[in-house]
Amino acid sequence: MPDGRVPQIGVVFPRTDALTKVSGEEKFAADYYGRDLVWAGVKRAGVPHARLKSLDVDQARQVPGVIAVLTHRDIPGENRQGVVRKDQPVLVDDKVRHAGDALALVLAESRPALAAALKGIMCELEPLPGVFDPEQALAEGAPLVHEDNPEGNILLKAEVKIGETESVWEECDAVIEACFETPHQEHCFLETESGWAKVEPDGKLVIVASTQTPFRDRTEVAQVLGRDHTGIRIIAPYAGGAFGGKDGISVQSLLGLAALHAQGRPVKMWWDREESFSAGTKRHPARMYYRLGAKADGALHAIDVRLYLDTGPYDHLGGAVMTQAVEHSGGPYRIPHARLRGWSVYTNNPIGGAFRGFGVAQVTAAMEQMMDLLAAKLNLDPIQLRLKNAVRRGDKNCVGVTVTSSTGLSECLEKMAEHPGWQDRQTWIRAAGPLKRRGVGLAAVMQAMGYGPFVPDVANAKVELTLEGKIRVYSGVVVPMISDSCLAKNSFIAISSVGMQKQL
């Protein structure tokens, strides 16, 4: 540092948002109400696959306290939404593709009136055969989730080949084969999908939503409502949990449509837990076939992987998640010969979406078990097997990418090998006592940046030094706010370069 001080590592600074959160002063999206509030909710299909034959909302409109009941015919713009591929209807206009699909939108004076109106909506649904297994969805004659998709039930497929893929297996001294499956996983954030919207006197539509992507949401809502995006403002307050599950549209388009029919009154939509489970996104289930070959000394030599990811009825980043899974399916190891294949598959299951790890969690669970199986077959220590094959700076991973930065993996594994918890693990396991079982495991993980090759990965920000001597940061990323004092303490070098040492 300029004054010769040694920077402190691991210093704990107070969270400036802690007091307002624990006291209830901080407002989350679910906390927005207002005078003359209108409640909004949707009629869910409740069946996984059916043709919508008719929708009768007359009885619902007669419920006292009901302001409006809207269907797909009331959508002024495009009745499709989606981050990459717009294949999800805001309100169903042709057929139901999963049980959480929305059929009609109700605006009411109270929650009891809303519930009564939703029960009063009558729909005629012609049941269709469903498809609930990603491999069966690829079979000839399988029911089609989207009849107009030229690839049948395939949303996206990918293949990576490095080195030889056939004869190389004869060169391996040990070969392990296994199949792994991971299920749907629910984010289960404390604050379910919720939001609030109002058309201001100047005509601007304001939507407050629990979201991770306000700028992208604004674009999608504008297309649904047929409005210029400059007339829409999306506000993202603190999120009561997200973990990827609020990456994309949930309540935003429905709220915007509701606000246009609320005569300037504020509108609120708040999914209960059951609705969140039914209509919200999940971690993609995966079925993963692995074949891994190595030399007698443990050097990995070949890998063959087939991945089937269940994206549910809509894209919602399913293709991007699959490509990330393919890219990471060989783990952080040097493997000279690789064939890696993946399919993102449409089914009538719940919607697959972003979830922390973005496809990497599934394949890491599989690959690391393969490494343990291989270590057992070769009678090698699991850490030593990983150390022998860990990518280091200058190495190529199994998709042919040269690692140009430090990985730190080898150093981490070396430290683990010295840890008493690892060295004495068998003693600890044997001491479990009756009716107990103990285990000790390890895993090596890599995580790349971005969304894979099919979604542009761009970012920008602006930093401004104000006349008051403060730092102001402009960014479209949803992150916790940082106080000026914390920013100054955490960013001394950057701040001192503009002569602000006095703030420390």
N, C-alpha and C positions, 0 to 999 in steps of 0.2 A: 504494500500500500504506500501512497505518497509520503505519509508521515512515519513510516517504518513500523507501524503496528502489524502484528501477526493476525490474520483473519481468523475468527473463531468459527469452528466447524461444529455443527450440531446444536447451535444456540436455539433455544425455544423462545419464540415471540408470541405474545398473546393474540388470540383470534379476535379481531375487532367486531366480528359478527356474532360472537358467542352470546353476549348478554341479550341482544335483541331477539335471538332465537329462543333461548330458554325462558325468556320472560313473555314470549308470545307476541311481542311487538312487531317482529318481522313478518311480513305478509308473503305467503306462498300463493300460488295460483288458486288453490282451493279456498283461500281466505277472502276472496273478492266477492262482495255482495252488492249493496247499494239500494237506494230507494226504488220502489216500483219494480223490484226484481222479477224477471221472467225465468222460469225453470224450463230447461230443454232436455229431452231424452229421445232415444231411438228404440224402435221395435226391432229386436233381433230375430233372425230367421229361426234359430233353434234346431235346424236340421243341416247336415253337412253338404247335401247335393240335391238340388231340386229345380225344376223349371217354374218360374213365377208366372202363374196363369192369370191371376187377378189380385187386386189389392183394394179392399173396401174400407175407406176411412170415414164414412158418413157418421157412423155411430160414435166414433171417437170425437168428431167435431161437435157433437151435441152435448158432450160432458160439460157441466158447469165449470167455468174457470179455464176452459181451453181457448187459447188465442188462435192457434193455427195448427194444422196437420199437413205436413209437406211430403211430397214424394219426388221421385226422380224427375217428374215433369216440371217441377218448380226450380230446378237448377238452371240458372241462366247461362252458364258456361259449359265446360267439359265435365261430364259425369265420370271422370276417371282421374285417379291420382296414383302417385308412385314416385320414388326417388329416381330410379333409372328407367324403368318401363312402366308406363301408365296403364296398368291392367286391373286396378282395383276400383270398383264403383264406389262413389260416395253413398248413394242409395241405389239398391239393386234395381236394374231395369230389364234384365233378361233372365238370369238364373242365379240361384244361391250356390256359392262355391265352398262355404264353410259355415258352421253353426253361428259364428259371430257376425255374419254379414248384416248390415243395417237395411231395413226395408222402408221405414218411414220415420220422419222427424216430427216431434210434437213440442209445441210451446204452450206452457200453462202458467196460471197464476200461482200455483202452489204445487208442492211435491205430491200430495194426495190426488189432486186433479190430474197431474201428469201420469201417475201410476194407473188411474182409472182409464184414461184415454188410451194408454198403451195396451191395456187389456181389451179395449173395445175395437182395436184394429183387426179386421178379418182378412186373412190372406188364403188364397188357394194355391197350394204348392204341389206340383206333380213330382213325386219322388224319382230320382235318378240313381243308377248304380254309382256307388262311390269308390274311390281308390285311396287306400290308406297306408300303403307300403311303397317306398320309392322304387324298389326293384320291380315289383309287380306293375307299377305305373308305366314302366318301360316295355312291358310285354306287349306283343301284338294283340290287338283287340281290347286293350285296357280302356276303361271309360276315360274320356277326355275332359280335363278340367276347363281348358280353353279350346273350343273347336277350331278357332281361327289361327291357332299357333302352328306354323309349318313344321315344327319339330315335335309335334305331339305333346307329350307331357314333359319334354325336356325344356327347361328354361335356358340352361347354358351348360356346355360341356367343355372340358379342357384336357390337354395332354401335354406332358413334358417328357422328352427323351434325352438322356445324356449318356454317351458311351454306347456300349453294346447292351442289348436287352434279352437275347436268347441264349446263345452259346456260353455266355459268361457264367451261368449258374454251375456249369461243370467244373469251373475253377474254384468253387467255394468248398471249404472243408466242413462247414456247418451251415445248414439252412433251416430257418424257422418260419412256419406259416401259422397264421391265426386270423380270426375275424373278431372285431370288436364293435359294440354298439353303444351309443350314448343317446339318452332320451331327450324329449322336450325338457326345457328348464325354464321356469318362470322367474322373472326379475323380482317380483313381489316387493317393489318399493313401497315405503310407508304411505306416500302420497300417490294415490291412483291417478289415472289420466283425468285431468280436469282443466277448466278454463272459464273465461268470462269475456264477453264481447259487448260492444256498443257502437252504434253509428253516432258520431259526434254531430253537433249542429252544422258544422262546415262540410258534412258529408263523408268525412274520413272514417273508415272502419278500423276500430281499435280492438285487438284481440290479445288478452292476457292468457298465456298458456304455459303449462308445465312441459317445457320442451327443451331439447338440446340444440335445435336447429332453426332459430327464428327467421333468419334471412331466406333459407330454402323454403320454409313453411310459407312465407309471404308469397313467393313465386307460385307455389302450388295452389294456395287459396285464391290468388288472383285469376288463375286459369279456370278454376271451378266456378267462380262467381262472375267471370266475364268482365272483370274490372282491371284497370291499370294498377300495377303493383304500387305505384306511388301514392295511391289513395288508400293503402292498407298499412297499418302499423302493427307489428307483432311485438309484444313485450314478454320477455322471459324473466320472471323473478327467480329467486332461489328455488331450485327443484328439490322436492322432498324425496330424493332418490331417482335414479334414472338407469345407470349402468348400461347404456345403449338402448334401453327399451323405450326411450322418448326421442329417439333419432328417427324423425319422420312424422307424418300426419297421424293423429289419433282423433282429437276433438276439434281441431282447428277449422277444417272446412265446414263441418256441421254447425259450429258456433257462428261462423261467418254468415252462413245461409240463414240461420235463425235470427241473427241480429238484423238482417235486411227486412224481416217480417215482424219486428218487435216495436215499431213506431218510436224509435229512439230510446226505448227502455233498455237497461242492461240485461243481458242474458247469461245464465250460468248453466254449465254442464259439468257433472261430476260423476264419474263411473263408480259404482260400488265394486267391492272386491270380486264378486262373481262375474260382473260384466267385464272387468279388467282381465280376468282369467279367460273369458270366452272370446273377447274381441282384440285383446292386446297381443303384441308380438312375443315370441319365445326364442330361446336358443335353438338353432337348427338341430334336430336329431340327425345322427350320422351312423351309417353302417360302413365299416372300414375293413377291407381285406388287405392283409399285409403279408409280404414274403421278403425275408431279409437274409442275406448270405454274407459270410465272413470267412477270412482265412483262420488257420489254426491259432495264430498269435492274437486274434481278436480284431484285426484290421477289417473294417467293413468293406465289402467288395461290390455288393449289388443289392438293389431294392426294387420291388414292384408293389405298387399301391393302387387300389381301386376304392374311390370314395363315392358314396351316394348320400347327398344331403337333401333332406326333406324341407323344401321351402314353403310348404303349404300351398294355398291357392294363388298367391300373388308373389311377385318378385321381391319387393321390399328389401333390396340389397342382397337377395339370395345368391345371385350370380357372383357378386363381389366377395361374399363370405366364402363361397366355394373356391374361388381362385386363390384366396388367402390360405385356405386349408391345403390346397394342392401345393402351394409354394412352401409351406412349412411341414409337409407330411414326412419328410426325411429327417426332421429335427436339426439341431445345430452341429451336424457331423459331416465329415468328408466321406462321400460315397461316390466312387468314380463312375459307376454304372447305375442308371436310374430310369425307371419308367413310372411316371406318376399320372394317374388319370382321375378325373372327377366329373360328377354329374350333379347339377342342381335340378331337382325334380319337383314338378307340380303335383300336389295331392289335395285331398279334401280335409286335411288335418288343420290345426291352428296355424296362423301365419308365422313363419320363421323370419326373424329380424336380427338386428344388431344386438350383440351381447358381449360384454367385456371379453376380449381375446379374439373375437371376430373370426371364428373358424379355427383358430390356433389351439384353443382348449381341447377340442375334440381329437385332433390328430396327435397332439402332444400326449394325451392319455394313452393313445394306441401305441405310438412309437416308443415311449418310455417303457411300456410293458414288454414290447419286443426286445428292447435292450436288456431287460432283466432276464427274459427267457433265454436270450443268447448267452448272457453271462453264465447262467446256470448250466447250459449245455456245454460250454467251453471250460467250465470250472474256473472262471475268472471273477475277481472282485468287481462288482457293478461299477464302482467309482473308477477303477483302473481301466475298465473297458471304455467308459465314457472319455476318460482322459486321453486314451490312445487315439480316439477318433474326433475329438473336439476341434471345431474350426478355430483357427487362429488368424491373425492378420496376414493377409496375402493368400490365404487358402480359398478354394472354390467350394461352395456348398453343393448339395446334390441337385440344385436346379441351375448350376453353372454360374452363379453370381460370385464374383470375387469380393471377399470381405476386406474392405480397405481401412476400416477403423478397428480399434482394439475391442476384443470381445469380452475379456475378463472371465470367460468360462473356465479356462484351465486353472487360473488362480483360485477361483471359487471352489472348484472341485478338490484342489489340493488342500485347501483349508478344511473342507468337509472331511477329508480322509483322516485328518489329525484330530478331529473332534471326538471327545470321549463318548458322546452319544452314539457315534457310528462305530468306533472301535469296540465298545463294550455292549453293543446292541443285543447280542445273543444272551448275555447274562441278564439284561433287563427284560428280555422277552420271556426267559424261563422263570423269572421271578413273578410272573403275573398272578399266580395263585389259581385256586379253583374257580370255575365259571367265568374266567376272563381270558381273553386272547389279546396279545399285543403284537404290533408290527412296526417295523422301521423301514421307511422307503425314501427314495430320492428321485428327483427328476431334473433334467436339464432342458431349459426352454429358451427359444429365441422368439422375438416378436419384431416383425418388420413394420415400417411406417406406411401409411397410405391405405388405399382400398383395392389394391391389385391393379391389373392392367386395363380395366374396363370403366373405371370411374376416375375422372381427372382429379389429381391431387394437388391442389393449389392453396395458398394461404397468403394473407397480407395483413399488415397492421400499421398503425401510425403512433409515434410517440412524440409528445409535445411538451416543451418546457414553458410553463405559464409565467405571466408577469409576476405572480405571487411567489415564484420560485418552487413550484410543485411540478411533479411529473404527471401528465395525463396520457393514458393509453387508450387508443381506439382499436377495438378488435371485434370481429363478428363471432368469436368463439364464446360459448357459454362457459364461464369460469367464475369461481368465487371472487368477489371484490377484494382488493388488497388496499389497506389504508396507506396513506402517504407515509406514515411513520414506519410501518413494516417494510414498505418498498425501499425507503431510504436505508434502513438497517441491512436489508438483504441485498442491496445493490450498490454498495459503497463505491466500487470502482467506476461504474457507469455514471453515478451521480457526481462523484468528485471531479470527473472530467469536465463538468459544466459549472464547477465552482460552488458546490452545495454542501461542502463539508460541515458548515454551520448547523445543518439540520440533524446531524448525528448526535 
